[in-house]
Amino acid sequence: MAHFTEPKQNNQESLAASSSNSATGVSDVDDSVNGNEKRARDDSQDGRKSRTRRRRRRAKDGGISEINGHDGSLKRRNSISKAARDPRDEPPKKKKKKVKPEAPEGAETRSPSPVIDFDGLSRPSRGTRERLEESSEQAAQRLEKMKGAVRTMLECVGEDPDREGVLDTPARYAKAMLFFTKGYQQNVKDIVNNAIFHENHNEMVIVKDIEIFSLCEHHLVPFFGKMHIGYIPKNNVIGISKLPRIAEMFSRRLQVQERLTREVANAIMEVLKPQGVAVVMESNHLCMVMRGVEKTTTSTITSCVLGCFEKKEKTRNEFLSLVGLNRGYR
């Protein structure tokens, strides 16, 4: 009788081997799956990074690099629906304004207009200073010199300077001309004479209808009219009579109306330091009435606005309305 024990053993060995092989295969599958998942995670992270880089690049150059296939180094519009801008067409960057240090208290500063000097003279020259500082003997010499010039003029126009009616004309005209131009001997600070007072008043102050007479520097014939002066104080006010006096000082010089208006405004701004100053002048010029175009009905209006009058249209219009010049003026 035969016994088959070895085959059973062999079967057991084959089963063990197959079980071991199956275990090995499962572990290999797990490793491959884990590896694939890891690679997938890495790929997804790389994809996210790549997409992030593309988004940043697109935001920077407006998507032009993706269309052209390279990074754009020029600044473009964010929208590709609009034409790209040439960098040279971009407006220049604004430079920061340098803040000028304020002058120490008590120190004299120049006016915003160069025609006002430290001592209050307008357009100071050698002749201006000589007349301001001359002695009585020098004044007499000046008068005699002017009388001789006027006598020469009378001769040149065909008149007899020794005729009774014009015999004293050279002296009279020389004295009158010195009076017409007496503003050259006056000083802004002397005119004001410290008549500035501290008041808690910050509303508009206007002195209107100031009569003005001056000489045109081009033809030495008169122009005349009215001046209106307004200012808004910054806690300090000036004596009311000083405003017409300042206007009178500048008008008693050889002038043009434009400069006369500006000089009065700048002088008040300099001595008072208000929030703003406005000056308007309306006058008739005999140089275009007696000669030239000979138009007798014309008038000339000039204005100078500084500070808040220049910056704020409502303030400027209020001033023009109060002086009666708001006829659509801007």
C-alpha distance (Angstrom), angle and dihedral (degrees) to the residues before:
residue distance angle dihedral
M1 . . .
A2 3.63 . .
H3 3.90 126.8 .
F4 3.82 121.4 -151.3
T5 3.79 103.1 -156.1
E6 3.82 99.6 136.2
P7 3.77 97.1 60.5
K8 3.81 89.3 55.1
Q9 3.77 88.8 53.2
N10 3.74 89.8 48.3
N11 3.75 89.8 50.3
Q12 3.76 90.1 51.9
E13 3.79 91.2 50.1
S14 3.79 91.4 48.9
L15 3.79 90.0 50.0
A16 3.78 91.1 50.0
A17 3.76 91.4 47.8
S18 3.77 92.2 48.1
S19 3.78 90.8 47.9
S20 3.80 90.6 50.2
N21 3.77 90.7 47.3
S22 3.76 91.3 49.3
A23 3.81 90.7 50.2
T24 3.78 90.4 50.0
G25 3.79 91.5 49.9
V26 3.80 92.5 51.3
S27 3.80 91.7 51.2
D28 3.79 90.6 49.3
V29 3.76 90.5 51.3
D30 3.80 90.8 49.9
D31 3.78 91.2 50.4
S32 3.77 92.2 49.5
V33 3.80 91.3 48.3
N34 3.78 92.0 48.9
G35 3.75 90.7 47.8
N36 3.78 91.7 50.5
E37 3.80 91.0 49.5
K38 3.79 91.0 49.8
R39 3.78 91.8 49.4
A40 3.79 89.1 47.8
R41 3.79 90.6 52.1
D42 3.79 91.4 48.1
D43 3.78 90.6 47.9
S44 3.78 91.2 49.4
Q45 3.82 91.7 49.6
D46 3.81 90.3 48.4
G47 3.77 88.6 48.5
R48 3.76 92.2 51.5
K49 3.79 91.2 49.0
S50 3.78 90.6 48.1
R51 3.78 91.9 49.4
T52 3.79 90.2 47.8
R53 3.80 90.5 51.9
R54 3.79 90.7 48.8
R55 3.78 91.9 49.8
R56 3.80 91.4 50.5
R57 3.78 91.3 47.2
R58 3.79 91.0 47.7
A59 3.81 91.5 50.1
K60 3.79 90.1 49.5
D61 3.81 101.2 48.8
G62 3.80 102.0 20.0
G63 3.78 95.5 -109.5
I64 3.79 94.8 -63.2
S65 3.79 93.1 122.9
E66 3.81 91.8 58.7
I67 3.79 90.7 51.5
N68 3.80 95.2 45.7
G69 3.79 93.9 37.6
H70 3.79 96.9 -120.1
D71 3.75 140.9 69.9
G72 3.80 114.4 -78.9
S73 3.77 113.5 -133.7
L74 3.80 96.1 -173.0
K75 3.77 123.2 87.0
R76 3.80 110.4 -106.4
R77 3.76 138.0 177.7
N78 3.81 115.4 -86.5
S79 3.79 90.4 -122.8
I80 3.83 121.7 64.1
S81 3.80 89.4 -159.7
K82 3.80 88.5 78.0
A83 3.75 126.8 62.7
A84 3.78 115.0 -91.3
R85 3.77 115.2 -107.5
D86 3.74 124.4 -124.7
P87 3.84 107.8 -122.6
R88 3.80 88.0 -132.5
D89 3.82 89.2 63.5
E90 3.79 93.3 57.8
P91 3.80 114.3 109.6
P92 3.80 114.7 -103.6
K93 3.75 117.5 -100.1
K94 3.78 114.8 -99.3
K95 3.76 113.8 -109.4
K96 3.76 118.6 -134.5
K97 3.77 111.9 -107.2
K98 3.75 115.5 -118.7
V99 3.77 112.1 -123.3
K100 3.77 110.9 -132.0
P101 3.79 114.1 -135.7
E102 3.76 113.8 -110.0
A103 3.77 118.1 -110.5
P104 3.80 114.8 -108.6
E105 3.77 117.3 -101.6
G106 3.78 113.8 -84.5
A107 3.80 93.3 21.7
E108 3.80 116.2 125.0
T109 3.79 115.2 -120.1
R110 3.76 130.3 -168.1
S111 3.77 121.1 -104.3
P112 3.81 119.8 -104.6
S113 3.81 83.8 -110.1
P114 3.81 117.9 61.2
V115 3.81 91.4 -141.8
I116 3.82 91.5 78.7
D117 3.78 111.6 73.7
F118 3.81 129.2 -165.0
D119 3.79 92.4 -91.0
G120 3.79 93.4 46.9
L121 3.80 98.0 -104.7
S122 3.78 120.5 142.8
R123 3.80 116.0 -131.6
P124 3.81 91.9 -14.1
S125 3.79 112.4 -148.8
R126 3.79 136.9 163.4
G127 3.80 92.7 -89.8
T128 3.81 92.4 48.0
R129 3.78 94.0 52.8
E130 3.80 92.9 43.7
R131 3.79 91.1 54.8
L132 3.80 91.9 45.9
E133 3.80 94.3 50.5
E134 3.83 101.6 32.7
S135 3.81 123.8 126.2
S136 3.82 125.2 -126.5
E137 3.83 91.2 -97.1
Q138 3.80 90.7 52.3
A139 3.83 90.1 48.3
A140 3.81 90.1 54.2
Q141 3.80 90.8 50.1
R142 3.80 90.0 50.2
L143 3.82 91.1 52.2
E144 3.81 93.0 50.2
K145 3.79 90.5 49.2
M146 3.81 91.2 52.7
K147 3.83 91.7 47.3
G148 3.78 90.1 55.2
A149 3.81 90.5 49.9
V150 3.80 92.2 51.6
R151 3.81 91.7 48.6
T152 3.79 88.2 53.2
M153 3.79 90.4 51.4
L154 3.81 91.2 51.9
E155 3.78 90.2 52.5
C156 3.82 91.6 47.8
V157 3.81 94.2 53.0
G158 3.82 90.3 52.7
E159 3.79 100.2 -100.1
D160 3.79 127.5 133.1
P161 3.84 105.7 -118.8
D162 3.81 90.2 -160.7
R163 3.80 93.6 57.8
E164 3.81 113.6 117.0
G165 3.82 95.5 -117.5
V166 3.81 94.6 52.9
L167 3.78 100.2 29.1
D168 3.84 93.2 104.1
T169 3.80 94.7 30.7
P170 3.84 94.6 100.8
A171 3.83 92.0 56.8
R172 3.80 93.6 42.0
Y173 3.80 93.1 48.3
A174 3.82 93.2 46.2
K175 3.81 91.7 52.5
A176 3.80 91.3 44.9
M177 3.81 91.9 50.6
L178 3.80 91.1 50.8
F179 3.81 88.5 51.7
F180 3.81 92.8 47.3
T181 3.80 88.9 53.8
K182 3.80 100.3 37.9
G183 3.81 89.3 121.9
Y184 3.80 87.9 81.9
Q185 3.80 87.7 68.8
Q186 3.80 95.3 49.6
N187 3.77 131.7 87.1
V188 3.82 129.5 -148.0
K189 3.81 93.6 -134.7
D190 3.78 92.3 49.4
I191 3.79 90.3 49.1
V192 3.82 92.8 51.9
N193 3.83 92.1 42.1
N194 3.84 93.0 -170.0
A195 3.82 91.6 -61.2
I196 3.81 91.8 149.8
F197 3.79 116.5 121.2
H198 3.78 133.0 -168.6
E199 3.80 110.6 -119.8
N200 3.79 131.3 157.2
H201 3.78 90.6 -123.3
N202 3.78 119.4 127.2
E203 3.81 101.7 163.1
M204 3.78 128.9 104.1
V205 3.81 119.5 -73.5
I206 3.82 118.3 -163.4
V207 3.79 133.1 -175.6
K208 3.80 108.1 -173.2
D209 3.79 138.5 -176.7
I210 3.81 95.8 32.0
E211 3.80 106.5 172.0
I212 3.79 112.8 -126.1
F213 3.82 129.9 -166.9
S214 3.77 120.7 179.5
L215 3.81 142.6 152.9
C216 3.77 122.5 -110.1
E217 3.79 106.6 -123.8
H218 3.81 91.7 -146.2
H219 3.82 98.9 59.2
L220 3.83 104.3 6.8
V221 3.81 91.1 -123.1
P222 3.82 123.8 126.6
F223 3.77 131.0 -93.4
F224 3.79 118.4 -172.5
G225 3.78 140.4 177.0
K226 3.79 143.5 113.0
M227 3.77 133.1 -55.7
H228 3.82 128.4 -155.9
I229 3.82 119.4 -157.8
G230 3.79 125.8 -169.9
Y231 3.78 134.4 169.9
I232 3.79 139.8 171.1
P233 3.83 110.9 -134.2
K234 3.74 126.4 -132.5
N235 3.83 94.5 -145.9
N236 3.84 90.5 -60.3
V237 3.80 125.3 88.9
I238 3.79 130.1 -169.8
G239 3.79 127.1 -135.5
I240 3.81 107.3 -86.5
S241 3.82 93.6 -128.8
K242 3.80 91.0 56.5
L243 3.80 93.3 70.5
P244 3.84 94.5 61.6
R245 3.81 89.3 41.8
I246 3.81 91.8 55.2
A247 3.80 90.1 48.1
E248 3.83 90.1 48.4
M249 3.80 92.2 50.1
F250 3.81 94.2 55.2
S251 3.81 93.7 40.8
R252 3.81 91.0 56.1
R253 3.79 90.7 73.4
L254 3.78 135.1 72.5
Q255 3.79 100.5 -77.9
V256 3.75 151.4 164.1
Q257 3.79 115.4 -139.3
E258 3.79 95.1 -120.2
R259 3.78 93.5 55.9
L260 3.79 93.3 41.7
T261 3.82 90.8 56.4
R262 3.79 92.3 48.0
E263 3.80 95.4 45.9
V264 3.80 93.3 53.7
A265 3.82 91.5 50.1
N266 3.80 93.5 47.0
A267 3.81 93.1 47.5
I268 3.82 92.7 53.0
M269 3.79 91.0 45.5
E270 3.80 89.7 51.1
V271 3.80 100.4 48.5
L272 3.83 99.2 36.0
K273 3.83 104.7 31.5
P274 3.84 93.4 -149.3
Q275 3.80 128.0 170.5
G276 3.78 89.2 -100.2
V277 3.81 145.8 -21.8
A278 3.80 130.7 -145.1
V279 3.80 125.9 -171.0
V280 3.81 126.1 -179.3
M281 3.80 125.1 -179.6
E282 3.81 129.6 -171.7
S283 3.81 117.5 -172.9
N284 3.79 147.7 153.7
H285 3.79 121.1 -122.1
L286 3.80 119.2 -146.3
C287 3.78 89.3 -161.5
M288 3.82 87.3 73.9
V289 3.82 95.1 35.0
M290 3.84 102.7 48.0
R291 3.81 94.4 33.5
G292 3.79 141.2 6.6
V293 3.81 112.1 32.8
E294 3.84 91.2 -1.8
K295 3.81 95.8 -145.6
T296 3.78 109.3 162.6
T297 3.81 100.1 -175.5
T298 3.80 99.7 54.2
S299 3.80 125.1 107.7
T300 3.77 131.7 -173.6
I301 3.83 124.3 -137.9
T302 3.79 122.4 -164.0
S303 3.78 130.5 174.8
C304 3.78 140.3 -172.1
V305 3.81 121.2 -167.7
L306 3.80 123.6 -175.5
G307 3.81 134.9 179.8
C308 3.80 117.2 -5.6
F309 3.83 91.9 -0.2
E310 3.79 88.4 62.2
K311 3.81 95.8 43.4
K312 3.82 101.0 41.6
E313 3.78 119.5 56.9
K314 3.82 94.0 -165.8
T315 3.80 91.9 55.5
R316 3.78 91.2 47.5
N317 3.80 92.4 48.6
E318 3.81 91.1 48.7
F319 3.81 89.9 55.9
L320 3.80 92.9 46.9
S321 3.79 90.4 48.4
L322 3.80 93.0 51.0
V323 3.81 92.7 50.7
G324 3.81 91.5 45.3
L325 3.82 98.6 -110.4
N326 3.80 101.4 110.4
R327 3.79 95.9 113.7
G328 3.78 95.1 136.1
Y329 3.80 91.0 -55.9
R330 3.82 117.0 161.7
